């Protein structure tokens, strides 16, 4: 008897293998894992300790807007920066992979990487009248790892008007929107997840980030001719 394939399953398989979907999932996952709003919750609560809910939301909005502006600026200027300094995409993939690997290894230990949050940043920011731009927006959210990932992603785009650029900017926007929701409700999120839940989430993201870092590294070596594509 001839078994007919499930049309929904066949359609899902076809969509999941489409270049747009695969690239968009890669862009969203890598940017979100590197911005990592869950890991920023303890620092955000410490910085906003004693302020009212409205001001906490304003600070979260300013931080995520700063993150969006910084990452989008590097996305739009990424290819220009490559040409200006004579940097090739494979070289940046290898360098970016190393940065992501170091951040991912720190996340596996459920701690913030020094590239995102240096010692004393939280205490110094708590004394500021408004720390939404620095250090919350940059480097806690838009740190070197997120910037490197964005530049590697846009480096593969043929041009600024290509769909890959739209996918990267869309991923940045969605990441910043979700980050705003998480930070503006940081107290409730921490109460629901608890310290243990947040640490587990950060470790899972760290594991996926390490795998992504190795993929960037292998892609760079392959593009340089050290390996052949299968």
Number of C-alpha atoms within 10 A of each C-alpha: 3 4 5 6 8 9 9 9 10 11 10 12 11 10 13 13 11 11 11 14 13 12 17 20 16 16 23 19 17 24 27 20 22 28 27 23 24 21 23 22 20 17 19 27 19 13 26 23 11 9 10 9 13 10 13 22 18 14 24 27 22 20 27 29 19 22 29 21 16 19 29 21 14 17 26 19 14 22 22 13 13 15 10 9 8 9 12 14 21 22 16 20 27 21 18 25 28 18 19 28 23 18 24 30 18 18 27 21 14 20 18 21 18 14 14 22 20 13 8 8 17 20 12 12 20 17 11 12 9 17 22 24 20 17 23 29 25 21 25 30 31 26 23 20 28 27 24 23 26 27 26 25 24 26 23 13 16 12 13 16 10 11 15 22 23 16 21 27 23 16 22 24 20 16 23 27 15 14 25 22 16 19 26 23 16 23 16 12 17 19 10 11 14 12 11 11 15 20 19 16 18 25 21 16 23 27 17 16 26 23 16 20 26 18 15 25 22 18 20 23 17 14 15 14 11 11 12 9 8 3
